Amino acid sequence: MSVSGALPHLAAVATVVALLLAPACSSGDKEVSIPSGTGFAIGQPLILYHDTLENAIVAEAFDRSEAYTLQFKDDSAEQGDSVVNVDCADDGSQAAYVIANGLEDRLLIAGSEGSKTIDLPGGIRGFHWAPDGRRIAVATVDPNTSEFRIMTVDTASGQTELLTSGKGLANWPRWSPDGGAIAYDAFDGSTNQVFVVRPGEGEPEKLTNRESGAFYPDWSSNSEIIFGSQTENGGQLYEVALSGAERTLTTSDVDKTFPRSSPDRSRIAFVGTIVPPQISTRPLVRHNVGVYTAAADGTGEELFTDLAKDAWLIGWCMGGDWLQTHWGRR
């Protein structure tokens, strides 16, 4: 397992969570999975996070009634493969996994009807299913040229469409709820800011211009985007409208980053800490961080995971058939 990045503060940290893949199943090593038709967590919002203490990727119901652990065993797994990210189709039918091995990453799409692999050049810096389930937005970086690309991938054919590219890093593209636009953060020559691109409609639009940068955007509605940024009070969460108008969502002493809206946009999950985070170098892991939740307006902050887990948020998924493949009940 590896987690990359440094932590001078939380707001500007590029995160990768990794779980080494297990070998493919043999006749004496049967994967424990969720039986089809059990209805476990169907239609429930789940929070996905990396539990550093147990070296596990966990999907836990927001009401804590159910929890599942990734038990990845796939015939296509190769030596050195790691799962570094997970996302799910809005209808809960399929999940997609970023599999890393060296400098090249690939997407694995899996559901109850089987799986497929899509090879992509370079390293994947984040991805997100479109609301219609037919495309995935992906940010990649070429390790040789340090050029980023924001593209869409057709989940049926594997064909890609380049939306924009540039020098530096771009991260975590996120579809708007109506599927008409994609938000992401990218280097503007000074630091990363929030941009929006509309597939088929020309050049990206820059929404923020903050001295300390703006990171990890996600949509709170079709016209507002939440993001994290550093302040004198540590990392806090903000919301920017498509017009460029900003407002502050949080001001507490919890240092925050990586906000993610729930499927119904009623809540936010984010990574936070109440003490300066520390880093171990062998192995490189973060300490004293956890997953928090709050209402969509930033009020009512609550710790969702024990800080001892050093949990790092992956995102939200709706429970569904994707739990039948590669996951076991916790």
Short mmCIF file of the C-alpha atoms (twelve columns), coordinates in Angstrom:
data_MODEL
# 
_entry.id   MODEL 
# 
loop_
_atom_site.group_PDB 
_atom_site.id 
_atom_site.type_symbol 
_atom_site.label_atom_id 
_atom_site.label_alt_id 
_atom_site.label_comp_id 
_atom_site.label_asym_id 
_atom_site.label_seq_id 
_atom_site.Cartn_x 
_atom_site.Cartn_y 
_atom_site.Cartn_z 
_atom_site.pdbx_PDB_model_num 
ATOM 1   C CA . MET A 1   0.000   0.000   0.000   1 
ATOM 2   C CA . SER A 2   1.208   3.467   -0.749  1 
ATOM 3   C CA . VAL A 3   -0.120  6.964   -0.230  1 
ATOM 4   C CA . SER A 4   1.679   9.777   -2.025  1 
ATOM 5   C CA . GLY A 5   2.005   13.477  -1.295  1 
ATOM 6   C CA . ALA A 6   3.216   15.780  1.446   1 
ATOM 7   C CA . LEU A 7   1.122   17.612  4.009   1 
ATOM 8   C CA . PRO A 8   2.224   21.166  4.775   1 
ATOM 9   C CA . HIS A 9   -1.546  21.695  5.013   1 
ATOM 10  C CA . LEU A 10  -4.551  19.743  3.842   1 
ATOM 11  C CA . ALA A 11  -6.042  22.075  1.253   1 
ATOM 12  C CA . ALA A 12  -3.449  21.609  -1.499  1 
ATOM 13  C CA . VAL A 13  -2.635  17.925  -1.110  1 
ATOM 14  C CA . ALA A 14  -2.901  15.671  -4.160  1 
ATOM 15  C CA . THR A 15  -4.103  12.346  -2.851  1 
ATOM 16  C CA . VAL A 16  -3.716  8.786   -4.023  1 
ATOM 17  C CA . VAL A 17  -4.982  5.885   -1.973  1 
ATOM 18  C CA . ALA A 18  -3.732  2.479   -2.962  1 
ATOM 19  C CA . LEU A 19  -4.622  -1.069  -2.077  1 
ATOM 20  C CA . LEU A 20  -2.522  -3.858  -3.518  1 
ATOM 21  C CA . LEU A 21  -4.574  -6.294  -5.542  1 
ATOM 22  C CA . ALA A 22  -4.853  -9.863  -4.377  1 
ATOM 23  C CA . PRO A 23  -4.035  -12.653 -6.820  1 
ATOM 24  C CA . ALA A 24  -6.852  -14.059 -8.917  1 
ATOM 25  C CA . CYS A 25  -9.065  -16.564 -7.127  1 
ATOM 26  C CA . SER A 26  -8.176  -20.212 -7.157  1 
ATOM 27  C CA . SER A 27  -10.508 -23.097 -6.424  1 
ATOM 28  C CA . GLY A 28  -9.335  -23.059 -2.824  1 
ATOM 29  C CA . ASP A 29  -9.544  -19.290 -2.401  1 
ATOM 30  C CA . LYS A 30  -13.151 -18.277 -2.965  1 
ATOM 31  C CA . GLU A 31  -14.010 -14.603 -2.872  1 
ATOM 32  C CA . VAL A 32  -16.633 -13.653 -0.299  1 
ATOM 33  C CA . SER A 33  -19.149 -11.516 -2.170  1 
ATOM 34  C CA . ILE A 34  -22.635 -10.109 -1.808  1 
ATOM 35  C CA . PRO A 35  -25.219 -12.550 -3.205  1 
ATOM 36  C CA . SER A 36  -27.353 -11.209 -6.046  1 
ATOM 37  C CA . GLY A 37  -30.809 -10.077 -5.049  1 
ATOM 38  C CA . THR A 38  -30.114 -9.688  -1.313  1 
ATOM 39  C CA . GLY A 39  -30.962 -5.986  -1.444  1 
ATOM 40  C CA . PHE A 40  -28.020 -5.065  0.778   1 
ATOM 41  C CA . ALA A 41  -27.569 -1.286  0.694   1 
ATOM 42  C CA . ILE A 42  -29.613 -0.985  -2.511  1 
ATOM 43  C CA . GLY A 43  -30.450 2.702   -2.933  1 
ATOM 44  C CA . GLN A 44  -28.559 3.753   0.202   1 
ATOM 45  C CA . PRO A 45  -25.886 6.470   0.071   1 
ATOM 46  C CA . LEU A 46  -22.491 5.015   0.943   1 
ATOM 47  C CA . ILE A 47  -19.312 6.865   1.883   1 
ATOM 48  C CA . LEU A 48  -16.165 5.299   0.421   1 
ATOM 49  C CA . TYR A 49  -12.871 5.843   2.220   1 
ATOM 50  C CA . HIS A 50  -9.427  4.374   2.613   1 
ATOM 51  C CA . ASP A 51  -8.864  2.983   6.133   1 
ATOM 52  C CA . THR A 52  -5.098  3.369   6.557   1 
ATOM 53  C CA . LEU A 53  -5.071  1.500   9.869   1 
ATOM 54  C CA . GLU A 54  -6.463  -1.659  8.249   1 
ATOM 55  C CA . ASN A 55  -5.076  -1.003  4.734   1 
ATOM 56  C CA . ALA A 56  -8.602  -1.384  3.368   1 
ATOM 57  C CA . ILE A 57  -10.991 0.463   1.077   1 
ATOM 58  C CA . VAL A 58  -14.370 0.650   2.803   1 
ATOM 59  C CA . ALA A 59  -17.893 1.506   1.618   1 
ATOM 60  C CA . GLU A 60  -20.040 2.408   4.634   1 
ATOM 61  C CA . ALA A 61  -23.678 3.447   4.688   1 
ATOM 62  C CA . PHE A 62  -24.171 7.036   5.805   1 
ATOM 63  C CA . ASP A 63  -26.470 5.763   8.572   1 
ATOM 64  C CA . ARG A 64  -23.745 3.197   9.481   1 
ATOM 65  C CA . SER A 65  -26.212 0.304   9.077   1 
ATOM 66  C CA . GLU A 66  -24.005 -1.552  6.565   1 
ATOM 67  C CA . ALA A 67  -20.341 -1.585  5.596   1 
ATOM 68  C CA . TYR A 68  -18.373 -3.414  2.909   1 
ATOM 69  C CA . THR A 69  -14.670 -3.934  2.230   1 
ATOM 70  C CA . LEU A 70  -13.000 -4.149  -1.165  1 
ATOM 71  C CA . GLN A 71  -11.799 -7.719  -1.707  1 
ATOM 72  C CA . PHE A 72  -10.390 -7.284  -5.161  1 
ATOM 73  C CA . LYS A 73  -9.527  -10.523 -6.963  1 
ATOM 74  C CA . ASP A 74  -9.582  -10.351 -10.733 1 
ATOM 75  C CA . ASP A 75  -8.259  -12.589 -13.497 1 
ATOM 76  C CA . SER A 76  -6.694  -9.556  -15.198 1 
ATOM 77  C CA . ALA A 77  -4.656  -8.572  -12.124 1 
ATOM 78  C CA . GLU A 78  -0.907  -8.329  -12.650 1 
ATOM 79  C CA . GLN A 79  2.001   -8.310  -10.220 1 
ATOM 80  C CA . GLY A 80  2.326   -4.841  -8.699  1 
ATOM 81  C CA . ASP A 81  -1.236  -3.736  -9.488  1 
ATOM 82  C CA . SER A 82  -2.871  -1.379  -6.986  1 
ATOM 83  C CA . VAL A 83  -6.405  0.003   -6.749  1 
ATOM 84  C CA . VAL A 84  -5.988  3.769   -6.373  1 
ATOM 85  C CA . ASN A 85  -9.526  5.073   -6.886  1 
ATOM 86  C CA . VAL A 86  -13.155 3.926   -7.073  1 
ATOM 87  C CA . ASP A 87  -16.322 5.514   -8.438  1 
ATOM 88  C CA . CYS A 88  -19.800 4.215   -9.255  1 
ATOM 89  C CA . ALA A 89  -22.499 4.851   -11.822 1 
ATOM 90  C CA . ASP A 90  -25.350 6.944   -10.413 1 
ATOM 91  C CA . ASP A 91  -27.807 4.047   -10.736 1 
ATOM 92  C CA . GLY A 92  -25.545 1.731   -8.701  1 
ATOM 93  C CA . SER A 93  -25.227 -0.800  -11.520 1 
ATOM 94  C CA . GLN A 94  -21.448 -0.636  -12.030 1 
ATOM 95  C CA . ALA A 95  -18.239 0.538   -10.406 1 
ATOM 96  C CA . ALA A 96  -15.041 1.703   -12.038 1 
ATOM 97  C CA . TYR A 97  -11.597 1.240   -10.535 1 
ATOM 98  C CA . VAL A 98  -8.305  2.892   -11.387 1 
ATOM 99  C CA . ILE A 99  -5.629  0.199   -11.458 1 
ATOM 100 C CA . ALA A 100 -2.068  1.555   -11.219 1 
ATOM 101 C CA . ASN A 101 1.081   -0.298  -12.179 1 
ATOM 102 C CA . GLY A 102 4.154   1.840   -12.781 1 
ATOM 103 C CA . LEU A 103 3.638   4.884   -15.012 1 
ATOM 104 C CA . GLU A 104 0.533   3.609   -16.825 1 
ATOM 105 C CA . ASP A 105 -2.933  3.377   -15.281 1 
ATOM 106 C CA . ARG A 106 -6.013  1.618   -16.582 1 
ATOM 107 C CA . LEU A 107 -9.732  1.710   -15.863 1 
ATOM 108 C CA . LEU A 108 -11.542 -1.454  -14.868 1 
ATOM 109 C CA . ILE A 109 -15.326 -1.290  -15.138 1 
ATOM 110 C CA . ALA A 110 -17.116 -4.027  -13.215 1 
ATOM 111 C CA . GLY A 111 -20.711 -4.978  -12.495 1 
ATOM 112 C CA . SER A 112 -22.928 -7.993  -12.095 1 
ATOM 113 C CA . GLU A 113 -22.789 -8.639  -15.866 1 
ATOM 114 C CA . GLY A 114 -18.985 -8.793  -16.093 1 
ATOM 115 C CA . SER A 115 -16.014 -6.460  -16.411 1 
ATOM 116 C CA . LYS A 116 -13.864 -4.715  -19.020 1 
ATOM 117 C CA . THR A 117 -10.518 -2.939  -18.974 1 
ATOM 118 C CA . ILE A 118 -9.803  0.376   -20.701 1 
ATOM 119 C CA . ASP A 119 -6.141  1.352   -21.092 1 
ATOM 120 C CA . LEU A 120 -5.318  5.061   -20.863 1 
ATOM 121 C CA . PRO A 121 -1.966  6.783   -21.404 1 
ATOM 122 C CA . GLY A 122 -0.194  8.337   -18.424 1 
ATOM 123 C CA . GLY A 123 -1.308  8.563   -14.829 1 
ATOM 124 C CA . ILE A 124 -4.965  9.096   -13.879 1 
ATOM 125 C CA . ARG A 125 -5.479  12.089  -11.562 1 
ATOM 126 C CA . GLY A 126 -9.169  11.481  -10.914 1 
ATOM 127 C CA . PHE A 127 -12.311 10.375  -12.720 1 
ATOM 128 C CA . HIS A 128 -16.097 10.545  -12.430 1 
ATOM 129 C CA . TRP A 129 -19.086 8.802   -14.012 1 
ATOM 130 C CA . ALA A 130 -21.465 10.961  -16.033 1 
ATOM 131 C CA . PRO A 131 -25.050 11.035  -14.724 1 
ATOM 132 C CA . ASP A 132 -26.229 9.037   -17.757 1 
ATOM 133 C CA . GLY A 133 -23.722 6.242   -16.994 1 
ATOM 134 C CA . ARG A 134 -22.400 6.176   -20.566 1 
ATOM 135 C CA . ARG A 135 -19.248 8.277   -20.141 1 
ATOM 136 C CA . ILE A 136 -16.523 8.805   -17.565 1 
ATOM 137 C CA . ALA A 137 -14.602 12.066  -17.223 1 
ATOM 138 C CA . VAL A 138 -10.885 11.446  -16.644 1 
ATOM 139 C CA . ALA A 139 -7.902  13.676  -15.823 1 
ATOM 140 C CA . THR A 140 -4.505  12.289  -16.836 1 
ATOM 141 C CA . VAL A 141 -0.916  13.538  -16.728 1 
ATOM 142 C CA . ASP A 142 1.899   12.567  -19.074 1 
ATOM 143 C CA . PRO A 143 4.955   11.829  -16.863 1 
ATOM 144 C CA . ASN A 144 7.324   12.696  -19.713 1 
ATOM 145 C CA . THR A 145 5.910   16.081  -20.699 1 
ATOM 146 C CA . SER A 146 4.052   17.061  -17.485 1 
ATOM 147 C CA . GLU A 147 1.028   17.837  -19.652 1 
ATOM 148 C CA . PHE A 148 -2.470  17.241  -18.303 1 
ATOM 149 C CA . ARG A 149 -5.472  16.124  -20.285 1 
ATOM 150 C CA . ILE A 150 -9.163  16.256  -19.437 1 
ATOM 151 C CA . MET A 151 -11.102 13.747  -21.508 1 
ATOM 152 C CA . THR A 152 -14.251 11.683  -21.590 1 
ATOM 153 C CA . VAL A 153 -14.252 7.916   -22.067 1 
ATOM 154 C CA . ASP A 154 -17.159 6.045   -23.628 1 
ATOM 155 C CA . THR A 155 -17.800 3.150   -21.252 1 
ATOM 156 C CA . ALA A 156 -19.133 0.881   -24.018 1 
ATOM 157 C CA . SER A 157 -16.497 1.400   -26.712 1 
ATOM 158 C CA . GLY A 158 -13.548 2.735   -24.726 1 
ATOM 159 C CA . GLN A 159 -13.227 5.651   -27.182 1 
ATOM 160 C CA . THR A 160 -11.890 8.906   -25.730 1 
ATOM 161 C CA . GLU A 161 -12.676 12.554  -26.502 1 
ATOM 162 C CA . LEU A 162 -10.135 15.193  -25.489 1 
ATOM 163 C CA . LEU A 163 -11.757 18.273  -23.949 1 
ATOM 164 C CA . THR A 164 -8.723  20.322  -22.946 1 
ATOM 165 C CA . SER A 165 -5.026  20.014  -22.108 1 
ATOM 166 C CA . GLY A 166 -2.172  22.082  -20.720 1 
ATOM 167 C CA . LYS A 167 1.006   22.148  -18.654 1 
ATOM 168 C CA . GLY A 168 0.995   21.151  -14.984 1 
ATOM 169 C CA . LEU A 169 -1.484  19.073  -13.042 1 
ATOM 170 C CA . ALA A 170 -5.258  18.914  -13.418 1 
ATOM 171 C CA . ASN A 171 -7.272  16.933  -10.908 1 
ATOM 172 C CA . TRP A 172 -10.594 15.335  -10.134 1 
ATOM 173 C CA . PRO A 173 -13.006 16.183  -12.948 1 
ATOM 174 C CA . ARG A 174 -16.608 16.192  -11.719 1 
ATOM 175 C CA . TRP A 175 -19.775 16.175  -13.838 1 
ATOM 176 C CA . SER A 176 -22.564 18.607  -13.039 1 
ATOM 177 C CA . PRO A 177 -25.813 16.926  -11.931 1 
ATOM 178 C CA . ASP A 178 -27.403 17.618  -15.343 1 
ATOM 179 C CA . GLY A 179 -24.381 16.217  -17.226 1 
ATOM 180 C CA . GLY A 180 -23.791 19.467  -19.113 1 
ATOM 181 C CA . ALA A 181 -20.463 20.551  -17.622 1 
ATOM 182 C CA . ILE A 182 -17.329 19.245  -15.910 1 
ATOM 183 C CA . ALA A 183 -15.511 21.042  -13.087 1 
ATOM 184 C CA . TYR A 184 -11.873 20.382  -12.253 1 
ATOM 185 C CA . ASP A 185 -8.861  22.143  -10.780 1 
ATOM 186 C CA . ALA A 186 -5.819  22.869  -12.940 1 
ATOM 187 C CA . PHE A 187 -2.588  24.861  -12.915 1 
ATOM 188 C CA . ASP A 188 -3.034  28.409  -14.215 1 
ATOM 189 C CA . GLY A 189 0.669   29.365  -14.247 1 
ATOM 190 C CA . SER A 190 0.755   30.216  -10.540 1 
ATOM 191 C CA . THR A 191 -1.331  27.656  -8.636  1 
ATOM 192 C CA . ASN A 192 -4.363  25.461  -9.211  1 
ATOM 193 C CA . GLN A 193 -7.762  27.073  -9.707  1 
ATOM 194 C CA . VAL A 194 -11.266 25.803  -10.473 1 
ATOM 195 C CA . PHE A 195 -12.231 25.549  -14.147 1 
ATOM 196 C CA . VAL A 196 -15.400 24.420  -15.924 1 
ATOM 197 C CA . VAL A 197 -15.517 22.883  -19.401 1 
ATOM 198 C CA . ARG A 198 -18.660 22.006  -21.342 1 
ATOM 199 C CA . PRO A 199 -18.197 19.065  -23.716 1 
ATOM 200 C CA . GLY A 200 -18.715 20.221  -27.291 1 
ATOM 201 C CA . GLU A 201 -18.920 23.913  -26.358 1 
ATOM 202 C CA . GLY A 202 -15.411 25.341  -26.636 1 
ATOM 203 C CA . GLU A 203 -12.712 26.422  -24.194 1 
ATOM 204 C CA . PRO A 204 -12.760 25.988  -20.396 1 
ATOM 205 C CA . GLU A 205 -13.808 28.867  -18.157 1 
ATOM 206 C CA . LYS A 206 -11.763 29.789  -15.084 1 
ATOM 207 C CA . LEU A 207 -14.003 30.423  -12.062 1 
ATOM 208 C CA . THR A 208 -11.610 31.180  -9.194  1 
ATOM 209 C CA . ASN A 209 -8.557  33.376  -8.762  1 
ATOM 210 C CA . ARG A 210 -7.399  32.718  -5.213  1 
ATOM 211 C CA . GLU A 211 -3.822  33.397  -4.153  1 
ATOM 212 C CA . SER A 212 -3.691  30.164  -2.157  1 
ATOM 213 C CA . GLY A 213 -5.374  28.156  -4.922  1 
ATOM 214 C CA . ALA A 214 -8.652  26.273  -5.173  1 
ATOM 215 C CA . PHE A 215 -8.723  22.488  -5.121  1 
ATOM 216 C CA . TYR A 216 -10.964 19.423  -5.432  1 
ATOM 217 C CA . PRO A 217 -14.161 20.990  -6.823  1 
ATOM 218 C CA . ASP A 218 -17.524 19.242  -6.782  1 
ATOM 219 C CA . TRP A 219 -21.004 20.426  -7.680  1 
ATOM 220 C CA . SER A 220 -23.473 21.399  -4.968  1 
ATOM 221 C CA . SER A 221 -26.086 22.124  -7.660  1 
ATOM 222 C CA . ASN A 222 -26.150 22.752  -11.419 1 
ATOM 223 C CA . SER A 223 -24.909 26.294  -10.844 1 
ATOM 224 C CA . GLU A 224 -22.665 26.159  -7.744  1 
ATOM 225 C CA . ILE A 225 -19.381 24.367  -7.065  1 
ATOM 226 C CA . ILE A 226 -17.763 23.639  -3.698  1 
ATOM 227 C CA . PHE A 227 -13.990 23.529  -3.281  1 
ATOM 228 C CA . GLY A 228 -11.239 23.618  -0.678  1 
ATOM 229 C CA . SER A 229 -8.710  26.422  -0.147  1 
ATOM 230 C CA . GLN A 230 -6.136  27.380  2.462   1 
ATOM 231 C CA . THR A 231 -6.701  30.317  4.847   1 
ATOM 232 C CA . GLU A 232 -5.160  31.668  8.033   1 
ATOM 233 C CA . ASN A 233 -7.535  29.291  9.840   1 
ATOM 234 C CA . GLY A 234 -6.351  26.259  7.879   1 
ATOM 235 C CA . GLY A 235 -8.164  24.645  5.000   1 
ATOM 236 C CA . GLN A 236 -11.803 25.673  4.662   1 
ATOM 237 C CA . LEU A 237 -14.624 24.986  2.194   1 
ATOM 238 C CA . TYR A 238 -16.113 27.521  -0.191  1 
ATOM 239 C CA . GLU A 239 -18.765 27.682  -2.882  1 
ATOM 240 C CA . VAL A 240 -18.443 29.486  -6.198  1 
ATOM 241 C CA . ALA A 241 -21.305 30.203  -8.576  1 
ATOM 242 C CA . LEU A 242 -20.881 29.960  -12.334 1 
ATOM 243 C CA . SER A 243 -20.992 33.746  -12.295 1 
ATOM 244 C CA . GLY A 244 -17.794 33.734  -10.212 1 
ATOM 245 C CA . ALA A 245 -19.394 34.928  -6.977  1 
ATOM 246 C CA . GLU A 246 -17.988 33.131  -3.931  1 
ATOM 247 C CA . ARG A 247 -19.208 32.478  -0.420  1 
ATOM 248 C CA . THR A 248 -17.632 30.820  2.619   1 
ATOM 249 C CA . LEU A 249 -19.190 27.553  3.784   1 
ATOM 250 C CA . THR A 250 -17.054 26.683  6.826   1 
ATOM 251 C CA . THR A 251 -14.985 28.544  9.436   1 
ATOM 252 C CA . SER A 252 -14.436 25.958  12.198  1 
ATOM 253 C CA . ASP A 253 -11.046 24.861  13.565  1 
ATOM 254 C CA . VAL A 254 -11.216 21.624  11.534  1 
ATOM 255 C CA . ASP A 255 -8.611  21.819  8.742   1 
ATOM 256 C CA . LYS A 256 -10.527 20.662  5.651   1 
ATOM 257 C CA . THR A 257 -10.016 19.487  2.095   1 
ATOM 258 C CA . PHE A 258 -11.480 17.239  -0.618  1 
ATOM 259 C CA . PRO A 259 -15.220 18.067  -0.330  1 
ATOM 260 C CA . ARG A 260 -17.646 15.680  -2.015  1 
ATOM 261 C CA . SER A 261 -21.409 16.178  -2.361  1 
ATOM 262 C CA . SER A 262 -23.769 13.345  -1.498  1 
ATOM 263 C CA . PRO A 263 -25.815 11.843  -4.363  1 
ATOM 264 C CA . ASP A 264 -28.851 13.987  -3.470  1 
ATOM 265 C CA . ARG A 265 -26.663 17.089  -2.823  1 
ATOM 266 C CA . SER A 266 -28.033 17.412  0.721   1 
ATOM 267 C CA . ARG A 267 -24.714 16.769  2.485   1 
ATOM 268 C CA . ILE A 268 -20.967 17.164  2.082   1 
ATOM 269 C CA . ALA A 269 -18.263 14.727  3.101   1 
ATOM 270 C CA . PHE A 270 -14.690 15.953  3.404   1 
ATOM 271 C CA . VAL A 271 -11.271 15.093  4.816   1 
ATOM 272 C CA . GLY A 272 -10.389 16.909  8.025   1 
ATOM 273 C CA . THR A 273 -8.143  17.101  11.055  1 
ATOM 274 C CA . ILE A 274 -8.197  19.094  14.294  1 
ATOM 275 C CA . VAL A 275 -4.449  18.802  14.858  1 
ATOM 276 C CA . PRO A 276 -1.536  19.383  12.485  1 
ATOM 277 C CA . PRO A 277 -1.334  16.223  10.353  1 
ATOM 278 C CA . GLN A 278 1.889   14.260  10.501  1 
ATOM 279 C CA . ILE A 279 3.572   12.047  7.919   1 
ATOM 280 C CA . SER A 280 5.424   8.796   8.360   1 
ATOM 281 C CA . THR A 281 8.009   8.191   5.657   1 
ATOM 282 C CA . ARG A 282 8.239   4.381   5.977   1 
ATOM 283 C CA . PRO A 283 5.606   3.784   4.769   1 
ATOM 284 C CA . LEU A 284 4.335   7.196   3.660   1 
ATOM 285 C CA . VAL A 285 0.969   7.585   5.392   1 
ATOM 286 C CA . ARG A 286 -1.074  10.434  6.869   1 
ATOM 287 C CA . HIS A 287 -1.923  10.546  10.554  1 
ATOM 288 C CA . ASN A 288 -4.671  12.309  12.533  1 
ATOM 289 C CA . VAL A 289 -7.048  12.712  9.580   1 
ATOM 290 C CA . GLY A 290 -10.594 11.496  9.218   1 
ATOM 291 C CA . VAL A 291 -13.756 11.722  7.135   1 
ATOM 292 C CA . TYR A 292 -16.250 14.361  8.277   1 
ATOM 293 C CA . THR A 293 -19.748 15.190  7.072   1 
ATOM 294 C CA . ALA A 294 -21.814 18.374  7.150   1 
ATOM 295 C CA . ALA A 295 -25.018 19.758  5.717   1 
ATOM 296 C CA . ALA A 296 -24.789 21.191  2.205   1 
ATOM 297 C CA . ASP A 297 -24.542 24.720  3.653   1 
ATOM 298 C CA . GLY A 298 -21.497 23.720  5.732   1 
ATOM 299 C CA . THR A 299 -23.274 23.573  9.104   1 
ATOM 300 C CA . GLY A 300 -23.439 20.651  11.509  1 
ATOM 301 C CA . GLU A 301 -19.949 19.200  11.053  1 
ATOM 302 C CA . GLU A 302 -19.623 15.648  12.378  1 
ATOM 303 C CA . LEU A 303 -16.740 13.182  12.416  1 
ATOM 304 C CA . PHE A 304 -17.746 10.069  10.458  1 
ATOM 305 C CA . THR A 305 -14.643 7.923   11.013  1 
ATOM 306 C CA . ASP A 306 -12.438 7.453   14.052  1 
ATOM 307 C CA . LEU A 307 -9.301  9.594   13.693  1 
ATOM 308 C CA . ALA A 308 -7.279  6.508   14.631  1 
ATOM 309 C CA . LYS A 309 -8.193  5.022   11.239  1 
ATOM 310 C CA . ASP A 310 -6.383  7.868   9.435   1 
ATOM 311 C CA . ALA A 311 -9.197  7.579   6.886   1 
ATOM 312 C CA . TRP A 312 -8.993  9.423   3.564   1 
ATOM 313 C CA . LEU A 313 -12.221 10.096  1.671   1 
ATOM 314 C CA . ILE A 314 -12.755 8.577   -1.778  1 
ATOM 315 C CA . GLY A 315 -16.321 9.759   -2.366  1 
ATOM 316 C CA . TRP A 316 -19.998 8.763   -2.262  1 
ATOM 317 C CA . CYS A 317 -21.749 5.948   -4.122  1 
ATOM 318 C CA . MET A 318 -25.307 4.716   -4.192  1 
ATOM 319 C CA . GLY A 319 -25.562 1.104   -3.094  1 
ATOM 320 C CA . GLY A 320 -26.398 -1.294  -5.891  1 
ATOM 321 C CA . ASP A 321 -25.303 -4.229  -8.010  1 
ATOM 322 C CA . TRP A 322 -21.664 -3.084  -8.039  1 
ATOM 323 C CA . LEU A 323 -21.372 -4.432  -4.480  1 
ATOM 324 C CA . GLN A 324 -21.838 -7.969  -5.823  1 
ATOM 325 C CA . THR A 325 -18.416 -7.878  -7.493  1 
ATOM 326 C CA . HIS A 326 -15.134 -7.475  -5.566  1 
ATOM 327 C CA . TRP A 327 -16.761 -6.443  -2.277  1 
ATOM 328 C CA . GLY A 328 -17.505 -8.353  0.930   1 
ATOM 329 C CA . ARG A 329 -19.668 -7.489  3.884   1 
ATOM 330 C CA . ARG A 330 -17.645 -5.974  6.720   1 
# 
